[in-house]
């Protein structure tokens, strides 16, 4: 079977409007999370990562939009447009579009929203993005809780392998909203301080907002220098509880095992794990148990939630992209907020950003509904053309 | 079920309909009453279909679940939004919030039938047989699953429908867009429909 690659990518976050600025901040161990005091969002102050609205508006206006677009649509359009432009791919009927989001335009349900309530339907948002960017194929919208972003990459790979598309553009985004904050707050899952994944003193999550985009392709003429090959992917359910992770890490264990089988790799061939690590007590404990069952206790592991918070469905794609850059730079990024191991099984949390030769990494995500996804990615050994140039045949 | 009507309760509210159907099929599962409306609908349809297939939780089966709809979890999203709309009347509930995700109904089915399998929830403007066909074929051919529980489960503005079918590598019905459409259109819209299809 032909190889499927992840290539051109973009991150719209509190750090700015491309992957490089996000990766640079993470490399320097700078967090985008800050204290926000906005009664419209939550009655009490909270820590979160927020995209600068004025700068987003400037970026968006450079695309000469006509009509009205929601905040999330602007973030997704800015992000995806940059990836399409850099790749120079013509949007033919062989080019797919996958939009992955947990809550989409959920903020239009608010009483004071200027948008019609029907904009909350995810297919409406799909259609807006398709028309604005000129896709010929119908958008595929995936909404599978917090694994959406990683699962979207797996879905894109499956459709390419099946011959339906040559290239798939994936965009994943979720917003910081009253809807989401109030919900996690009712679960008492929000941390009162910047989050500390896998740490003894962790006390819950910070929400972040992000839009991330990537090109998934079968064509090796469209690879950037940080491009990776998708070696394996799998998604398994816990079949245990809808809001609490499995005590045995069953779904995550099975997802990773299955992805490794497809990749034809053993656990110890993984150089780095980009975990989900939300910094809730139960989630981080579940992951430690699953990675122990998999024999992955020594592999360097981090959670990137301490940099940009938990961006729900978008987090998996965001962290996949950061992982690609981590591989390319041969650098393990510190797991921000971590001080002392606070899970019952040993794992090797990255405490300081360090240089290390890296070749293969594992990205995992877990979410409500008992869903888990794992994906194994390897550095490309292809001849790389410079980003943004026309392929030279 | 497979073209035959197995239960009817016309002109009643959804809550009455789904409760009486639950009793009719003698489903003993107290957690059912905690579910939101979309999950109740998907759960019941899956239960009838998988029990008919003699799928037993004791014997683990690799059945993937691929569901789709138009309104995602908006029915429950609106409920959560109402609970946070006004500062004076602010009462968000975790029991409601957890159902503000469409894939929760897949979680409920997975728990009930002990399915540790592939699952994904897609959103389309309308029933999309070609997408379901491509995706379930891929899961079967790549050996990700032995069977795929596929379909459309929609709950929006008090209108609802569920259309589920089971795809396997062998069976009596050919797995094609034409056949899926035929099965889907056999009955009028906004009725609960439970079908089976093999190939």
Interface residues (C-beta under 8 A of the other chain):
Chain A: X39 X43 X102 X103 X104 X106 X109 X110 X111 X120 X121 X122 X123 X126 X127 X140 X141 X142 X143 X144 X145 X151 X155 X158 X159 X161 X162 X164 X178 X179 X182 X183 X184 X185 X186 X187 X234 X235 X236 X237 X238 X239 X240 X241 X242 X243 X250 X251 X254 X258 X367 X368 X369 X370 X371
Chain B: X65 X70 X71 X72 X74 X77 X78 X80 X81 X83 X84 X85 X87 X90 X92 X93 X94 X97 X98 X100 X101 X102 X103 X104 X106 X107 X108 X110 X111 X113 X114 X115 X116 X117 X118 X119 X120 X121 X122 X123 X124 X125 X131 X134 X135 X137 X138 X139 X142 X144
